[in-house]
Each structure stands twice: as structure tokens, then as C-alpha cells.
Amino acid sequence: MVVTLSTWELSIPGAGSLKEKRSVLRSLKDRLARMNVSVVESGLQDVRNRGRISVVFLAAHTAQADSILASVDRCVAGSRGAVVVGNASERL
């Protein structure tokens, strides 16, 4: 079994308020949750134009973990209203 944890730093340039930022992040988190991964806003909650999303999932083997991570990464990179400025992943 392979546990993968990945975190993305996001810039949310169009967010004029925390409410607008949370709308963008909520939409992204909802899309990620449909991919059967656990997702959480893991930092920068009080910064209106930045966000941090973390995803963790369990896979049977490394190839499956790589495939899931690639799908999640595409989803995050393609999110409307957010730009990826950093990413870190680790296998446990």
C-alpha cells in the first residue's frame, strides 16, 4: 500500500475578499472529493488572494498512486480562478 500526500500553493488573483477566495477553493475541493481522495484547505485561511490545498490518498501500488496523483494535479492546475505557484508531494 502507498499513501501519498500532496500540497499545492495557489494564487487566487481575482479574489477581492475571503468570501470570493473560499468560493474558488470550495469549487476545487468539491471536484477533488469526487476523485475519491481526501482534501482539505491546509493553510493561508486568512489571506484573501492565496490558498493551500492538501490531498491524501491510499493506492495499492506505486503505478496506481502515480496515475491518481497525475489526475489530481491536472484538476488542480485546471481550476478556474486559481493559479498553482508551488507543489510538494511525498509518499509515506
C-alpha positions in Angstrom: 0.0 0.0 0.0 1.2 3.5 -0.9 0.0 6.6 0.9 0.5 9.9 -1.0 0.3 13.4 0.4 0.4 16.3 -2.0 0.1 20.1 -1.2 -0.5 22.9 -3.7 0.1 26.6 -3.0 -2.4 28.6 -5.0 -2.6 32.2 -6.0 -6.2 33.5 -6.4 -5.7 36.8 -8.3 -9.4 37.7 -8.7 -10.3 37.3 -5.1 -11.2 40.7 -3.6 -12.4 39.1 -0.3 -12.1 36.0 1.7 -15.6 35.0 0.6 -14.6 35.1 -3.1 -11.4 33.1 -2.3 -13.4 30.4 -0.4 -15.8 30.1 -3.3 -12.9 29.3 -5.6 -11.4 26.8 -3.1 -14.8 25.2 -2.3 -15.4 24.5 -6.0 -11.9 23.0 -6.3 -12.3 20.9 -3.2 -15.7 19.6 -4.4 -14.2 18.5 -7.7 -11.3 16.8 -6.0 -13.5 15.0 -3.5 -15.3 13.3 -6.4 -12.0 11.7 -7.3 -12.1 9.6 -4.1 -9.3 11.5 -2.3 -9.3 13.3 1.0 -8.9 17.1 0.5 -8.5 20.0 3.0 -7.7 23.6 2.9 -4.4 23.3 4.9 -3.2 26.8 5.3 -3.4 30.5 4.5 -7.0 30.7 5.5 -6.8 34.4 6.4 -5.0 35.5 3.2 -7.5 36.7 0.6 -5.5 36.0 -2.6 -3.6 32.9 -1.6 -4.6 29.4 -0.6 -3.1 26.0 0.2 -4.9 22.7 -0.6 -3.7 19.3 0.6 -4.8 15.9 -0.8 -4.1 12.5 0.7 -5.0 9.1 -0.8 -4.1 5.4 -0.5 -3.2 3.3 -3.5 -2.5 -0.4 -4.0 0.9 0.2 -5.7 3.2 2.9 -6.9 1.9 3.0 -10.5 -1.7 3.5 -9.3 -0.5 6.3 -7.0 1.3 8.0 -9.9 -1.9 7.8 -12.0 -4.1 9.2 -9.3 -1.7 12.0 -8.5 -1.4 12.9 -12.2 -5.2 13.2 -12.4 -5.4 15.3 -9.2 -2.6 17.5 -10.4 -4.4 18.1 -13.7 -7.6 19.0 -11.8 -5.8 21.5 -9.6 -3.8 23.0 -12.5 -7.0 23.5 -14.5 -9.0 25.0 -11.7 -10.9 28.2 -12.6 -9.8 31.3 -10.7 -6.6 29.8 -9.1 -3.0 29.6 -10.3 -0.6 27.0 -9.0 2.5 28.7 -7.6 4.0 25.7 -5.8 3.6 21.9 -5.2 5.1 19.3 -2.9 4.4 15.6 -2.7 5.6 12.8 -0.5 4.9 9.1 -0.3 4.6 7.5 3.1 
